[in-house]
Amino acid sequence: MYYKWEQIIKAEECNTIINEFKDFDYIEGQVKSGLQDARYTSIHWVDSGHLLNRAIQSFMLEANTEFFNYAMETSETLQFGKYGVGGKYDWHQDISNMNEEKSRKLSTTVQLSDPDDYVGGDFQFFNGEAEPEDLEIRKQGSVIVFDSRDWHRITPVTKGVRYSLVLWSSGRRFI
């Protein structure tokens, strides 16, 4: 269950975002489940006051209004991600229960890289079939909003670098 826009953000804007954050200090992406080899990603948390937070949140809010209709309360800080060669994120859910009353509800991913700049790094949903669903969001500037309970992954990057932005919103836990 997802809502997407293909190439909604211009390539020049994506390149500007990449150039702004690509040389920042990164930390290793963490996996709360403790499966350390499940994720190889470098991340940078975008300052909460940066205009990008609001811009990407607007996609999430539109998708929620048009498609999901979830009760939302807050958004987390935007994450800039860098997947170099070997970078991946195995099957996972973003639901992350924040506390007894709140959990993540929607996840938003922005494809910043030109698809010709890397090989691998495909965003896929697990749909219960032997073959995962390959989403056509490789086009630079594409945005997808999906239910944080959905199983998804980023396949290993075998050449180049894949850059992305990720934002989560939360609200009262699903019952």
C-alpha positions in Angstrom: 0.0 0.0 0.0 1.8 3.1 -1.2 1.4 6.5 -2.9 4.1 7.7 -5.2 5.2 10.5 -7.5 7.7 10.0 -10.3 10.3 12.7 -10.9 8.3 15.3 -8.9 11.5 16.9 -7.7 13.7 18.3 -10.5 17.1 16.7 -11.1 18.8 20.1 -10.4 17.2 20.3 -7.0 18.1 16.7 -6.2 21.8 17.4 -7.2 21.7 20.5 -5.0 20.6 18.5 -2.0 23.2 15.8 -2.6 25.9 18.5 -2.9 24.8 20.1 0.3 24.9 16.9 2.4 27.3 14.5 0.7 30.4 15.7 2.5 28.8 16.1 6.0 29.9 13.8 8.9 28.0 10.6 8.7 27.1 8.0 11.3 26.5 4.3 10.6 22.8 3.5 10.2 21.6 1.4 13.2 19.2 -1.5 13.3 17.2 -1.7 16.6 16.8 -5.4 16.3 20.5 -5.9 16.7 21.0 -7.6 13.3 24.2 -5.6 12.5 24.8 -7.1 9.1 21.3 -6.3 8.0 22.1 -2.6 7.2 25.1 -0.9 5.7 24.2 2.7 5.3 25.8 6.0 6.2 23.3 8.6 7.5 23.2 12.3 8.4 20.3 13.8 10.4 19.2 17.0 8.7 18.7 19.9 11.1 15.1 20.0 12.2 14.9 23.7 11.2 16.1 23.0 7.6 13.4 23.8 5.0 13.8 20.3 3.5 12.0 18.8 6.6 8.8 20.8 5.7 9.1 20.2 2.0 9.3 16.4 2.3 6.7 16.4 5.1 4.3 18.1 2.6 4.5 14.9 0.4 3.6 12.8 3.4 0.7 15.0 4.3 -0.7 15.0 0.8 -0.4 11.2 0.6 -2.1 10.8 3.9 -5.0 13.1 2.9 -5.4 11.5 -0.5 -4.9 7.8 0.4 -4.1 6.7 3.9 -6.2 8.9 6.2 -4.2 8.0 9.3 -4.3 10.0 12.5 -0.9 11.7 12.5 0.7 13.7 15.3 4.4 14.3 14.6 7.2 13.8 12.1 10.7 12.7 12.9 13.8 14.5 11.7 14.7 14.0 8.1 17.5 11.5 7.3 19.9 11.9 4.5 21.2 8.4 3.4 24.3 7.3 1.5 24.5 3.8 0.2 28.0 3.2 -1.2 29.2 -0.1 -2.7 28.0 -2.9 -0.4 25.3 -0.5 1.0 22.0 -2.2 1.7 19.2 -2.6 4.1 17.7 -6.1 4.3 14.0 -6.8 4.9 12.6 -4.6 7.6 9.6 -2.6 8.8 9.8 1.0 10.0 6.9 0.7 12.5 9.2 1.3 15.5 7.0 1.6 18.6 8.2 4.9 20.1 6.4 4.3 23.3 3.3 2.5 24.6 1.0 5.0 22.9 2.8 6.1 19.7 4.4 4.4 16.7 5.5 5.2 13.2 2.7 5.2 10.7 4.0 6.5 7.4 7.4 6.4 5.8 8.5 8.6 3.0 11.5 8.0 0.7 12.9 10.4 -1.8 15.2 9.2 -4.6 17.9 11.8 -5.0 20.4 9.9 -7.2 20.4 9.7 -11.0 19.7 6.0 -11.7 22.7 5.9 -14.0 25.0 6.8 -11.1 24.7 3.5 -9.3 23.9 -0.2 -9.9 21.8 -2.2 -7.4 20.2 -0.3 -4.5 16.7 -1.1 -5.6 13.8 -0.3 -3.3 11.5 -3.4 -3.0 8.4 -4.4 -1.1 7.8 -7.9 0.1 4.4 -8.9 -1.2 4.2 -12.5 0.1 5.4 -13.9 -3.2 8.7 -15.5 -4.1 9.7 -12.5 -6.1 9.6 -9.1 -4.3 7.8 -6.2 -5.9 10.2 -3.9 -7.6 8.9 -0.4 -7.4 9.7 2.0 -10.3 11.1 4.8 -8.1 14.6 4.7 -9.5 14.0 7.9 -11.4 15.7 10.9 -9.9 13.3 13.0 -7.9 10.7 10.3 -7.3 8.9 10.1 -3.9 7.1 7.2 -2.3 5.0 7.3 0.9 4.0 3.9 2.4 2.6 2.3 5.5 5.5 1.9 8.0 4.3 -1.7 8.8 5.1 -2.8 5.2 8.2 -5.0 4.8 10.7 -3.5 2.4 14.4 -3.4 1.6 17.2 -1.8 -0.4 19.2 -4.3 -2.4 23.0 -4.1 -2.2 24.6 -1.4 -4.2 27.3 -3.0 -6.5 28.6 0.2 -8.2 28.4 3.9 -7.5 26.5 5.7 -4.7 22.7 5.9 -4.0 21.5 9.0 -2.1 18.1 9.3 -0.5 16.0 11.2 2.0 13.8 9.4 4.5 11.1 10.8 6.8 8.7 9.1 9.2 5.6 10.3 10.8 3.9 8.9 13.9 0.7 8.9 15.9 -1.3 6.8 18.2 -0.5 3.1 17.8 -2.6 1.1 15.4 -5.2 -1.0 17.3 
